[in-house]
Amino acid sequence: MNSLVHRPHYRTPSLLGLAEYWELEKQVEQRAACSREGALLEYETLELRVNPPNIIIENRAETDYTHIAIDSANRPGTLVEVVQHFTELGLDVRKARISSDGGWFVDSFNVQEANGKQITSQSKLQSIRQMLNVQIRTEPEAAANGDETDDSQRVETTVFEVAGQDKAGLLAQVTQLLTSNGCNVRSAAVWTHHNRAAFVLSVTEKGQPVSDNIKLQRLKQILMEQVDDNQEGLVNIKKVRGEVHHDRRLHQLLLQEEMREWSRGPAAKRWPSLTDDEDSDLGDEALWAGTLGGTNTLAVAASSPADSVSSIHGENFLDPGDGNFQFRSPKHSKPVVTISDATRRGYWLVAITCKDRNKLLFDTVCTLADMSYDVYHATVDSNKGIATQEYYIKPRHGSIAWDEGRAAKLVAMMEAAIQRRFPKGLKVHVCSVDRFGCLAELTRVLHAADLSVTRAKVKTSAVNKSSGHTFYVMTSSGNAPDRQKVEALCSRIGGKLVEVGEEERSLSPADSAHRFSFSFLHRKWQTGWGGPDVGSPRSSIGSL
């Protein structure tokens, strides 16, 4: 009897995160009886089997979008899972209504394809219906050879996650290290923002994940030395089966870096009680995160009132760069973020207004979740190219009482999350049939020519034995590069200049004269963070 009385009180099943729930469901399939906390697994995993998610897809009411309604027992992580799934399918959310109460949620989304049409692909519609399915296969398929298949759901790879201070040649050093140790980069993504860099690279060794633990530990040690001399960088190595959501992890990695900088800046002196991990669930294993008045207001705007908290650039806790913003995507804009005290209603109110673009909802929802704020109600709208979002949130940990320091930190991180997706730079597309070593060679040559990669995305295809790279290139001093110089560098190592869209068709395995083809994408530039577009749109012609 005493053991029952003094037994610690664990969280109720409704508070378990969606990812935690799936892990428990896997244990049930393995015929385990209890969770690590001692709770009966059948009880812990019962709720979503009794009340499975109900997903209704409506394509007949409107002709230009698909309406998706979801209702289910509410678990932290569900909203992130839904929005991330839409992003992986290449869908745009034009309108959304989020509501939850009493452990239940009802969400509705108006979703379009990238071309502005409603969803007609049966495979995508079926994927949406199954996206919250908690049933686990009892006999998983064997892992496939990463060098022989494009089935990303079956391929098992070793994933390197690297984050730290951005510096010239870092990408070249990392790719050269992996290549020289027999690692083939199957896919990769690189983001840089506010002098911080984050890499996520999926590699294989002879088509399989790297199995030598001694080699992995040695690579991790060398990467730590390359990333940051003060050992303040971050390097994670893990084995992952299936597709890696690069954007999700890059947001988390850069959020960790920027919160560390926040804790060292003027804001930390103003609110000394704040620490860089006080209100965050981020960690080495954070592959997912939860979803889930008064008159005080914190605002970030182009012309903020004197009594409002400045943006992260106004606080100077992060360096905005050299002021040369003309080489930036037209999709980039400075958001207006306000956080209001609505504790009379039991919430904080986050309001965001900025230029509309795809993946905007993904960027904001993931940041709220990663900073341990649960979304209880939300409205998302887009009108004439302007997006407006309102979130009623609660801190997942601690009191919901108004905290000016935490609110200021959230404002700064939300602004950074919205802006970090669009880098400055000359955009270069590369397609290669000589996959192994081409990435390392190209980054090495760019670094030797005093050019820096501000963003990169790498994807390989086993079907046509090719890989596609997208680079954003600037000079090390932050100026626009000379395209003729970049062309000469690419040609020197076997590149072939082609028209945009002709990269894959221009090369074949029988073409021994060139290692890869490349093209340049003309971009329409802006004069400032939120300034008007300069010049008229120009088509992507690929020639110089």
C-alpha positions in Angstrom: 0.0 0.0 0.0 2.8 2.4 0.9 4.4 1.8 -2.5 1.2 3.0 -4.2 0.9 6.0 -2.0 4.5 7.2 -2.5 4.6 6.3 -6.2 5.6 9.4 -8.2 2.9 11.0 -10.3 3.8 10.8 -14.0 2.2 12.7 -16.8 -1.2 11.6 -18.0 -1.3 10.0 -21.4 -2.8 13.1 -22.9 0.3 15.1 -22.1 2.6 12.6 -23.9 4.2 14.0 -27.0 3.2 12.4 -30.3 6.7 11.1 -30.9 6.8 9.7 -27.4 3.5 8.0 -28.1 4.9 6.4 -31.2 8.0 5.1 -29.3 5.7 3.5 -26.7 3.6 1.9 -29.5 6.8 0.4 -30.8 7.5 -1.1 -27.4 4.0 -2.6 -27.4 4.7 -4.3 -30.7 7.9 -5.7 -29.1 5.7 -7.2 -26.3 7.1 -5.0 -23.6 4.8 -4.7 -20.6 5.8 -1.4 -19.0 7.4 1.9 -20.0 10.6 3.2 -18.6 8.6 5.1 -16.0 6.8 1.9 -14.9 3.4 2.7 -16.4 1.5 0.0 -18.2 2.1 0.4 -22.0 -1.4 -0.8 -22.9 -2.8 2.1 -20.8 -0.3 4.7 -22.1 -1.0 3.9 -25.7 -4.7 3.3 -25.4 -6.1 6.8 -26.0 -5.3 7.3 -29.7 -6.3 3.7 -30.5 -9.7 4.3 -28.9 -10.0 7.8 -30.4 -7.9 7.7 -33.6 -7.4 11.0 -35.5 -10.2 11.8 -37.8 -9.0 13.4 -41.1 -11.6 14.7 -43.6 -10.5 15.9 -47.1 -12.9 18.0 -49.1 -12.1 18.8 -52.8 -15.6 19.6 -54.1 -16.5 22.8 -52.2 -13.8 24.9 -53.8 -11.8 24.7 -57.1 -8.5 26.3 -56.1 -7.7 24.6 -52.8 -8.3 21.5 -50.8 -9.9 21.8 -47.4 -8.5 19.4 -44.7 -10.2 19.1 -41.3 -8.5 17.1 -38.5 -9.8 16.3 -35.0 -8.3 14.0 -32.4 -7.1 13.8 -28.8 -4.6 16.6 -28.3 -0.9 15.7 -27.9 2.1 17.9 -28.0 3.8 17.6 -31.4 0.6 17.0 -33.4 0.5 20.4 -35.1 4.2 20.3 -36.0 3.7 16.8 -37.4 0.8 18.0 -39.6 2.5 21.1 -40.9 5.8 19.3 -41.5 3.9 16.6 -43.5 2.4 19.3 -45.7 5.8 20.8 -46.2 7.3 17.4 -47.2 4.6 17.0 -49.8 5.4 20.4 -51.3 2.0 21.9 -50.3 1.2 25.5 -49.3 -1.1 26.3 -46.4 -3.2 29.4 -47.5 -5.5 29.5 -44.5 -5.7 27.7 -41.2 -7.8 27.6 -38.0 -6.5 25.9 -34.9 -8.5 25.3 -31.8 -8.2 23.0 -28.8 -10.0 22.5 -25.5 -10.5 19.8 -22.9 -7.7 17.5 -24.3 -9.2 17.6 -27.9 -8.3 19.6 -30.9 -10.0 20.6 -34.2 -7.8 22.0 -37.0 -8.8 23.1 -40.5 -6.5 23.9 -43.4 -6.9 25.3 -46.9 -4.1 23.7 -48.8 -2.8 24.2 -52.4 -0.2 22.6 -54.6 2.8 24.7 -55.4 1.1 25.7 -58.7 -1.9 27.2 -56.9 -4.2 24.2 -57.7 -6.0 21.9 -55.3 -4.5 18.5 -54.5 -5.5 15.8 -57.0 -2.7 13.3 -56.6 -4.1 10.2 -55.0 -0.8 9.3 -53.4 -0.6 12.7 -51.7 -4.2 12.5 -50.5 -3.6 9.0 -49.1 -0.5 10.2 -47.4 -2.4 13.0 -45.7 -5.1 10.5 -44.5 -2.4 8.4 -42.9 -0.1 11.1 -41.5 -1.2 10.7 -37.9 -1.6 6.9 -38.1 -0.1 5.4 -34.9 0.0 1.8 -36.1 3.5 0.4 -36.5 4.5 -2.3 -38.9 5.4 -5.5 -37.0 7.8 -6.7 -39.7 9.7 -3.7 -41.1 11.3 -4.0 -44.5 15.0 -4.6 -44.8 17.1 -1.5 -45.2 18.1 -0.8 -48.8 21.5 0.0 -50.3 21.8 3.8 -50.4 23.8 3.7 -53.6 21.3 1.6 -55.5 17.9 3.0 -54.7 15.9 6.3 -54.4 13.5 4.7 -51.8 14.3 7.1 -49.0 11.9 5.4 -46.6 14.0 2.2 -46.7 17.5 3.6 -46.9 19.5 3.8 -43.7 22.2 6.5 -43.5 24.6 8.1 -41.0 23.5 11.7 -40.3 26.1 14.3 -39.3 24.6 17.4 -37.7 27.1 20.3 -37.3 26.5 23.8 -36.0 28.7 26.6 -34.8 30.3 29.9 -35.8 30.3 30.5 -39.6 33.7 30.9 -41.1 35.3 30.8 -44.5 35.9 27.4 -45.9 34.0 25.5 -43.2 31.8 23.6 -45.7 34.9 22.7 -47.8 36.7 21.3 -44.7 33.7 19.2 -43.6 33.0 17.7 -47.0 36.7 17.0 -47.6 37.0 15.3 -44.3 34.0 13.0 -45.0 35.1 12.2 -48.5 38.7 11.4 -47.6 37.3 8.9 -45.0 35.2 7.0 -47.6 31.9 8.7 -46.9 29.6 9.5 -49.8 27.3 12.4 -49.2 23.8 11.2 -50.2 22.0 14.4 -49.2 22.9 17.6 -47.4 21.6 21.0 -46.4 23.5 24.0 -45.2 22.1 27.2 -43.7 24.0 30.3 -42.5 22.5 33.2 -40.5 23.9 35.9 -38.3 27.4 34.5 -38.5 26.2 31.1 -37.5 26.2 28.0 -39.7 24.4 24.7 -39.5 24.9 21.5 -41.6 22.9 18.3 -41.9 24.6 15.7 -44.0 23.3 12.1 -44.7 26.2 9.9 -45.7 26.8 6.2 -46.6 29.9 4.1 -46.8 29.6 1.6 -49.7 25.8 2.1 -49.7 25.4 1.4 -46.0 25.6 3.5 -42.8 29.0 3.9 -41.3 29.4 1.0 -38.9 32.9 1.7 -37.5 32.2 3.4 -34.1 35.9 4.3 -33.7 35.9 6.1 -37.0 32.7 8.0 -36.1 34.2 9.1 -32.8 37.3 10.3 -34.5 35.3 12.1 -37.2 33.2 13.8 -34.4 36.4 15.0 -32.6 37.9 16.4 -35.8 34.6 18.1 -36.7 34.4 19.7 -33.3 37.9 21.2 -33.8 36.9 22.5 -37.3 33.7 24.0 -36.2 34.8 26.0 -33.2 38.3 26.4 -31.6 36.6 27.1 -28.3 34.7 23.8 -28.4 31.4 25.6 -28.3 30.1 24.1 -31.5 27.7 21.2 -31.8 28.3 17.9 -33.6 25.7 15.1 -33.6 26.1 11.7 -35.3 23.2 9.3 -35.5 22.0 6.5 -37.6 18.7 7.3 -39.3 16.4 5.2 -41.4 14.2 7.0 -43.9 14.2 10.6 -45.1 15.7 13.3 -43.0 13.7 16.5 -42.8 16.6 18.9 -43.2 14.7 22.1 -42.7 13.4 20.9 -39.3 16.8 20.1 -38.0 18.4 23.2 -39.4 15.9 25.4 -37.6 16.6 23.6 -34.4 20.4 23.8 -34.7 20.4 27.5 -35.6 17.9 28.2 -32.8 20.3 26.7 -30.3 23.1 28.8 -31.7 21.1 32.0 -31.7 19.8 31.4 -28.1 23.4 31.0 -27.0 24.3 34.3 -28.6 21.2 35.9 -27.0 22.4 34.8 -23.5 25.7 36.7 -24.1 24.2 39.9 -25.5 22.7 43.0 -23.9 19.4 41.3 -23.5 20.9 38.8 -21.0 22.1 41.7 -18.8 18.7 43.2 -18.9 17.0 39.9 -17.9 19.8 38.0 -16.1 17.4 35.2 -15.0 17.1 34.0 -18.5 19.4 31.2 -19.7 19.9 29.8 -23.1 18.0 26.6 -22.4 15.5 27.7 -19.8 12.5 27.7 -22.1 13.5 25.2 -24.7 13.2 21.5 -25.2 16.0 21.4 -27.7 18.7 18.8 -27.3 21.0 16.4 -29.2 18.1 14.0 -29.7 15.4 16.6 -30.5 14.1 15.3 -33.8 10.7 16.6 -33.1 9.0 19.1 -30.8 5.5 19.8 -29.4 2.6 21.7 -30.8 0.3 21.6 -29.5 -6.0 39.8 -21.6 -3.6 42.4 -20.5 -2.0 45.4 -22.2 1.7 44.6 -22.1 3.1 44.2 -25.6 6.5 43.5 -27.1 6.9 44.5 -30.7 9.4 44.1 -33.5 8.6 46.6 -36.3 10.4 48.8 -38.8 9.5 51.8 -36.6 8.9 50.5 -33.1 7.6 52.8 -30.4 10.1 54.0 -27.8 8.6 51.9 -25.0 8.7 48.6 -27.0 11.5 46.0 -26.9 13.9 46.3 -29.9 14.4 43.5 -32.4 17.4 41.3 -32.2 19.2 43.7 -34.6 18.3 46.7 -32.5 19.7 44.8 -29.4 22.9 44.1 -31.4 23.1 40.7 -29.8 23.6 39.3 -33.3 25.5 40.9 -36.1 23.2 41.7 -39.1 26.1 41.8 -41.5 27.7 44.6 -43.5 24.5 46.2 -44.7 24.9 44.9 -48.3 21.5 43.4 -48.8 21.0 43.9 -52.5 21.9 40.3 -53.2 19.0 38.7 -51.4 15.8 36.9 -52.6 12.7 39.0 -53.2 10.8 36.6 -50.9 12.8 38.0 -48.0 11.0 40.5 -45.8 11.3 41.9 -42.3 8.4 40.6 -40.2 6.4 42.5 -37.6 6.2 40.3 -34.5 4.2 41.4 -31.4 3.6 39.4 -28.2 0.8 40.6 -25.9 -0.1 39.8 -22.4 -3.5 38.0 -22.6 -3.2 36.2 -19.3 -6.7 37.2 -18.3 -7.7 34.7 -20.9 -5.0 32.3 -19.9 -2.7 32.8 -22.9 0.0 34.9 -24.5 -0.9 36.3 -27.9 1.7 36.2 -30.7 0.9 38.2 -33.8 3.0 38.1 -37.0 2.7 40.1 -40.2 5.0 39.7 -43.1 5.2 39.0 -46.8 3.5 35.7 -47.6 5.6 32.8 -48.9 5.6 29.0 -48.8 6.8 27.3 -45.6 6.1 30.4 -43.5 3.7 28.4 -41.3 6.2 25.7 -40.9 8.9 28.1 -39.8 6.8 29.8 -37.1 5.1 26.7 -35.7 8.4 24.8 -35.4 10.0 27.7 -33.6 7.2 28.0 -31.1 7.4 24.2 -30.4 11.1 24.2 -30.1 11.0 27.0 -27.5 8.4 25.0 -25.5 5.3 27.0 -26.3 2.1 25.1 -26.9 -0.4 26.5 -29.5 -4.0 26.3 -28.2 -5.7 28.5 -30.8 -4.5 30.1 -34.0 -5.6 31.9 -37.1 -3.5 32.0 -40.3 -4.5 34.0 -43.3 -3.0 35.3 -46.6 -4.4 38.3 -48.5 -2.8 40.0 -51.5 0.6 38.6 -50.7 0.6 39.6 -47.0 0.4 36.9 -44.4 -1.1 37.4 -40.9 -0.8 34.9 -38.1 -2.1 34.9 -34.6 -1.3 32.3 -32.0 -2.7 31.9 -28.5 0.1 30.1 -26.7 1.1 29.0 -23.2 4.6 28.2 -21.9 4.8 24.4 -21.6 6.9 24.7 -18.5 6.4 27.1 -15.6 3.8 29.7 -15.0 1.8 31.5 -17.7 2.3 34.8 -15.9 3.6 37.5 -18.1 7.4 37.5 -18.3 8.8 40.4 -20.3 12.2 38.7 -20.6 10.9 35.4 -22.1 8.6 37.3 -24.4 11.5 39.4 -25.7 13.5 36.3 -26.3 10.6 34.7 -28.2 10.2 37.8 -30.4 13.9 37.7 -31.3 13.9 34.0 -32.2 10.6 34.2 -34.2 12.1 37.1 -36.3 15.3 35.1 -36.9 13.3 32.0 -37.9 11.3 33.8 -40.5 14.3 35.6 -42.0 17.0 32.8 -42.0 15.5 30.8 -44.9 16.5 33.3 -47.6 20.3 33.9 -47.9 22.2 36.4 -50.0 24.3 35.2 -52.9 24.6 34.2 -56.5 22.5 31.0 -57.0 24.3 28.2 -58.8 22.7 24.9 -59.9 25.1 22.0 -60.4 24.2 18.5 -61.8 26.9 15.8 -61.6 27.2 12.2 -62.9 30.4 11.8 -61.0 28.8 11.8 -57.5 31.6 10.7 -55.2 34.0 13.5 -54.4 32.4 16.1 -56.7 30.9 18.1 -53.8 34.2 18.2 -51.9 36.1 19.3 -55.0 33.7 22.0 -55.8 33.6 23.5 -52.3 37.4 23.3 -52.1 37.8 25.3 -55.3 35.2 27.9 -54.2 37.0 28.4 -50.9 40.4 28.7 -52.6 38.9 31.5 -54.7 37.8 33.4 -51.6 34.2 32.6 -52.1 31.8 31.5 -49.3 28.7 29.3 -49.6 25.8 31.0 -47.7 23.4 28.1 -48.3 23.5 24.7 -50.0 21.3 21.8 -50.8 22.5 18.5 -52.1 20.3 15.6 -53.4 21.4 12.4 -55.1 19.5 10.2 -57.4 20.3 6.5 -57.8 18.1 6.0 -60.8 20.1 8.2 -63.2 23.3 8.0 -61.2 23.4 11.8 -60.7 23.4 14.4 -57.9 22.0 17.9 -57.9 23.5 20.7 -55.9 22.3 24.2 -55.3 24.7 26.8 -53.9 24.4 30.4 -52.9 27.8 32.0 -53.3 29.2 35.3 -51.9 32.7 36.6 -51.5 34.2 36.2 -48.1 33.8 39.9 -47.4 30.0 39.7 -48.1 30.0 41.2 -51.5 28.4 40.0 -54.7 30.7 37.6 -56.6 31.8 38.0 -60.2 29.8 35.4 -62.2 32.5 35.1 -64.8 34.9 34.2 -62.0 32.5 31.5 -60.7 32.1 30.2 -64.3 35.8 29.9 -64.8 36.2 28.1 -61.5 33.5 25.5 -62.4 34.9 25.0 -65.9 38.4 24.5 -64.5 37.3 21.4 -62.6 35.3 19.9 -65.5 32.1 21.9 -65.4 29.9 22.7 -68.4 27.7 25.9 -68.5 24.2 25.2 -69.7 20.7 26.8 -69.7 18.6 26.7 -66.6 16.6 23.5 -66.5 18.9 21.7 -68.9 21.4 20.5 -66.2 20.3 16.8 -66.1 19.6 16.5 -69.8 23.0 17.9 -70.8 25.1 15.2 -69.2 25.1 11.4 -69.4 27.4 8.7 -67.9 29.0 8.4 -71.3 30.0 12.1 -71.4 33.6 11.8 -70.2 34.5 15.4 -71.2 32.7 17.0 -68.3 32.2 16.0 -64.7 29.1 18.1 -64.1 26.9 20.8 -65.7 26.0 24.1 -64.0 23.8 27.1 -64.6 23.2 30.5 -63.0 19.8 31.7 -61.8 19.1 35.4 -62.1 17.4 36.8 -59.1 15.5 40.0 -58.4 17.2 41.8 -55.6 16.1 44.0 -52.7 17.8 47.1 -51.3 17.0 46.4 -47.6 15.6 44.1 -45.0 12.0 45.1 -45.9 12.6 47.5 -48.8 10.8 47.4 -52.1 11.9 45.2 -54.9 14.4 46.8 -57.3 14.1 46.3 -61.0 11.8 44.2 -63.0 11.7 40.4 -62.9 14.2 38.7 -65.1 13.8 35.2 -66.4 16.3 32.4 -65.6 18.3 32.2 -68.8 21.4 30.5 -67.5 23.9 32.1 -69.8 26.3 34.8 -68.9 
